Protein backbone atom coordinates (compact mmCIF):
# COMPACT_ATOMS: atom_id res chain seq x y z
CA UNK A 1 0.00 0.00 0.00
CA UNK A 2 1.25 3.42 -0.96
CA UNK A 3 1.80 5.78 2.01
CA UNK A 4 0.26 9.28 1.87
CA UNK A 5 2.74 12.05 2.33
CA UNK A 6 1.56 14.75 4.84
CA UNK A 7 2.67 18.20 3.84
CA UNK A 8 0.81 20.19 6.48
CA UNK A 9 -0.33 22.79 3.93
CA UNK A 10 -4.04 22.35 4.74
CA UNK A 11 -3.38 22.71 8.46
CA UNK A 12 -1.24 25.79 7.86
CA UNK A 13 -4.02 27.39 5.82
CA UNK A 14 -6.54 26.75 8.63
CA UNK A 15 -4.20 28.31 11.19
CA UNK A 16 -3.62 31.30 8.91
CA UNK A 17 -7.38 31.76 8.45
CA UNK A 18 -7.95 31.56 12.22
CA UNK A 19 -5.19 34.10 12.84
CA UNK A 20 -6.77 36.48 10.31
CA UNK A 21 -10.16 36.08 12.03
CA UNK A 22 -8.60 36.72 15.44
CA UNK A 23 -6.80 39.78 14.10
CA UNK A 24 -10.04 41.16 12.64
CA UNK A 25 -11.87 40.55 15.93
CA UNK A 26 -9.08 42.25 17.89
CA UNK A 27 -9.32 45.32 15.64
CA UNK A 28 -13.09 45.46 16.23
CA UNK A 29 -12.58 45.15 20.00
CA UNK A 30 -9.93 47.90 19.96
CA UNK A 31 -12.29 50.16 18.00
CA UNK A 32 -15.16 49.48 20.44
CA UNK A 33 -12.86 50.12 23.43
CA UNK A 34 -11.74 53.43 21.91
CA UNK A 35 -15.37 54.45 21.35
CA UNK A 36 -16.27 53.57 24.96
CA UNK A 37 -13.28 55.52 26.28
CA UNK A 38 -14.26 58.54 24.16
CA UNK A 39 -17.83 58.39 25.49
CA UNK A 40 -16.54 58.25 29.08
CA UNK A 41 -14.55 61.49 28.69
CA UNK A 42 -17.06 63.40 26.51
CA UNK A 43 -19.89 65.70 27.56
CA UNK A 44 -23.03 64.34 25.92
CA UNK A 45 -24.61 67.71 25.09
CA UNK A 46 -21.69 69.78 23.77
CA UNK A 47 -19.43 66.92 22.57
CA UNK A 48 -16.50 68.61 24.32
CA UNK A 49 -14.39 66.82 26.91
CA UNK A 50 -16.05 66.57 30.32
CA UNK A 51 -14.92 67.97 33.67
CA UNK A 52 -13.56 64.62 34.87
CA UNK A 53 -11.10 64.46 31.96
CA UNK A 54 -9.83 67.98 32.67
CA UNK A 55 -7.63 66.84 35.58
CA UNK A 56 -5.91 64.20 33.42
CA UNK A 57 -5.20 66.70 30.62
CA UNK A 58 -3.94 69.40 32.98
CA UNK A 59 -1.62 66.91 34.69
CA UNK A 60 -0.13 66.01 31.29
CA UNK A 61 0.17 69.62 30.12
CA UNK A 62 1.67 70.87 33.40
CA UNK A 63 4.27 68.09 33.24
CA UNK A 64 5.09 69.10 29.65
CA UNK A 65 5.21 72.76 30.61
CA UNK A 66 7.74 72.05 33.37
CA UNK A 67 9.80 69.61 31.32
CA UNK A 68 10.24 71.83 28.27
CA UNK A 69 9.78 75.28 29.89
CA UNK A 70 6.90 76.13 27.57
CA UNK A 71 4.03 78.41 28.66
CA UNK A 72 0.57 77.04 29.41
CA UNK A 73 -2.70 79.00 29.38
CA UNK A 74 -6.23 78.31 30.58
CA UNK A 75 -9.36 80.16 29.44
CA UNK A 76 -12.62 79.93 31.37
CA UNK A 77 -15.73 80.94 29.41
CA UNK A 78 -19.21 81.63 30.76
CA UNK A 79 -22.42 82.43 28.85
CA UNK A 80 -23.82 85.67 30.25
CA UNK A 81 -27.46 85.47 31.30
CA UNK A 82 -28.13 81.87 30.26
CA UNK A 83 -30.63 81.41 33.10
CA UNK A 84 -32.66 84.38 31.85
CA UNK A 85 -32.45 82.96 28.32
CA UNK A 86 -33.76 79.60 29.61
CA UNK A 87 -36.63 81.40 31.36
CA UNK A 88 -37.56 83.35 28.22
CA UNK A 89 -37.02 80.65 25.59
CA UNK A 90 -37.11 77.31 27.41
CA UNK A 91 -34.54 74.75 28.54
CA UNK A 92 -34.32 73.09 25.10
CA UNK A 93 -33.30 76.39 23.52
CA UNK A 94 -30.71 76.77 26.29
CA UNK A 95 -29.35 73.31 25.50
CA UNK A 96 -29.11 74.26 21.82
CA UNK A 97 -27.14 77.35 22.82
CA UNK A 98 -24.74 75.25 24.94
CA UNK A 99 -24.24 72.89 22.01
CA UNK A 100 -23.68 75.90 19.72
CA UNK A 101 -21.03 77.30 22.08
CA UNK A 102 -19.27 73.92 22.15
CA UNK A 103 -19.01 73.98 18.35
CA UNK A 104 -17.99 77.65 18.32
CA UNK A 105 -15.13 76.98 20.74
CA UNK A 106 -13.89 73.98 18.73
CA UNK A 107 -13.94 76.01 15.51
CA UNK A 108 -11.88 78.85 17.00
CA UNK A 109 -9.04 76.99 18.71
CA UNK A 110 -6.07 75.04 17.41
CA UNK A 111 -6.16 71.29 16.86
CA UNK A 112 -3.98 70.57 19.91
CA UNK A 113 -5.91 72.89 22.27
CA UNK A 114 -8.36 71.02 24.51
CA UNK A 115 -11.94 72.30 25.12
CA UNK A 116 -14.07 71.17 28.09
CA UNK A 117 -17.53 71.72 29.43
CA UNK A 118 -16.70 72.58 33.01
CA UNK A 119 -20.26 72.66 34.32
CA UNK A 120 -23.57 74.42 33.65
CA UNK A 121 -22.81 77.26 31.24
CA UNK A 122 -19.06 77.29 31.96
CA UNK A 123 -16.37 76.05 29.60
CA UNK A 124 -12.60 75.69 29.88
CA UNK A 125 -9.98 75.67 27.13
CA UNK A 126 -6.48 74.37 27.87
CA UNK A 127 -3.91 75.93 25.52
CA UNK A 128 -0.46 74.31 25.54
CA UNK A 129 2.56 76.41 24.53
CA UNK A 130 0.48 79.57 24.81
CA UNK A 131 1.29 82.77 26.69
CA UNK A 132 -1.19 85.30 28.08
CA UNK A 133 -1.18 87.48 24.94
CA UNK A 134 -2.02 84.58 22.63
CA UNK A 135 -4.67 83.28 25.04
CA UNK A 136 -6.29 86.75 25.05
CA UNK A 137 -6.41 86.71 21.24
CA UNK A 138 -8.17 83.31 21.26
CA UNK A 139 -10.63 84.39 23.98
CA UNK A 140 -11.43 87.62 22.15
CA UNK A 141 -12.03 85.74 18.90
CA UNK A 142 -14.52 83.43 20.65
CA UNK A 143 -16.23 86.38 22.39
CA UNK A 144 -16.67 88.35 19.14
CA UNK A 145 -17.92 85.34 17.16
CA UNK A 146 -20.48 84.50 19.85
CA UNK A 147 -21.78 88.07 20.02
CA UNK A 148 -22.09 88.40 16.25
CA UNK A 149 -23.74 85.03 15.59
CA UNK A 150 -25.76 84.13 18.69
CA UNK A 151 -28.49 86.79 18.52
CA UNK A 152 -29.16 86.09 14.82
CA UNK A 153 -29.33 82.37 15.53
CA UNK A 154 -31.38 82.27 18.73
CA UNK A 155 -33.35 85.53 19.02
CA UNK A 156 -33.59 87.39 15.69
CA UNK A 157 -35.55 90.62 15.80
CA UNK A 158 -35.69 90.68 19.62
CA UNK A 159 -34.25 93.20 22.05
CA UNK A 160 -31.14 92.47 24.10
CA UNK A 161 -27.80 90.96 23.22
CA UNK A 162 -26.12 87.66 24.02
CA UNK A 163 -22.53 87.61 25.19
CA UNK A 164 -19.89 85.51 26.90
CA UNK A 165 -17.37 86.50 29.55
CA UNK A 166 -13.87 85.04 29.78
CA UNK A 167 -11.22 84.65 32.45
CA UNK A 168 -7.64 83.85 31.46
CA UNK A 169 -4.51 82.70 33.24
CA UNK A 170 -1.11 81.70 31.92
CA UNK A 171 2.02 80.29 33.53
CA UNK A 172 5.65 79.75 32.59
CA UNK A 173 7.51 76.84 34.15
CA UNK A 174 10.50 79.01 35.06
CA UNK A 175 8.36 81.44 37.11
CA UNK A 176 7.44 78.83 39.72
CA UNK A 177 8.75 75.54 41.11
CA UNK A 178 5.27 74.03 41.32
CA UNK A 179 2.14 74.49 39.23
CA UNK A 180 -1.05 73.27 40.86
CA UNK A 181 -4.15 72.33 38.86
CA UNK A 182 -6.47 73.91 41.43
CA UNK A 183 -4.49 77.16 41.37
CA UNK A 184 -4.68 77.45 37.57
CA UNK A 185 -8.44 76.90 37.55
CA UNK A 186 -8.91 79.23 40.53
CA UNK A 187 -6.96 82.03 38.81
CA UNK A 188 -9.05 81.69 35.64
CA UNK A 189 -12.22 81.58 37.73
CA UNK A 190 -11.27 84.77 39.61
CA UNK A 191 -10.50 86.55 36.33
CA UNK A 192 -13.89 85.42 35.01
CA UNK A 193 -15.61 86.74 38.16
CA UNK A 194 -13.94 90.14 37.60
CA UNK A 195 -15.23 90.20 34.01
CA UNK A 196 -18.75 89.41 35.29
CA UNK A 197 -18.54 92.13 37.95
CA UNK A 198 -17.67 94.65 35.23
CA UNK A 199 -20.85 93.80 33.34
CA UNK A 200 -19.80 90.74 31.34
CA UNK A 201 -18.92 90.53 27.64
C-alpha angles and dihedrals in degrees: 000000000000114000119230114236113227112216098174092224094124092050091048091052091051091050091048091050091049091049090051090050091049091049091051091049091049091053090051091049091048090050092049091047091051091050091050091048091050091051091050093056098038129091106235097218104043099025089227122124114282129241093259092060092050093079092053093050094046091050089054094045095045090051090050091046091054095042097051100024092238122149122253127202135192126199122196115199128193129184108234114232098357091148091056089047090052090050093050100039107020136256094278091058088049090053090051089052091051090050090048091052090050090056092043092054093048091050093052103047133070123267093253095047113100122224123199138182100230097187140303106349095342125108134183129205120196111206116192119206090014128129127206094268094054092044089053090053091052093046092048091050091053092045094051094045092050093049094048097045107029100068092048090049102043109021112018115179094012130117122255133045134251120226144163130223124215137202120196136193131174134185138193118210093228093057094065140023093220133032115197123203092219091051093052092050092043092052092050090046092052091049089050091050089053090052090051092049089054091056102276128257 
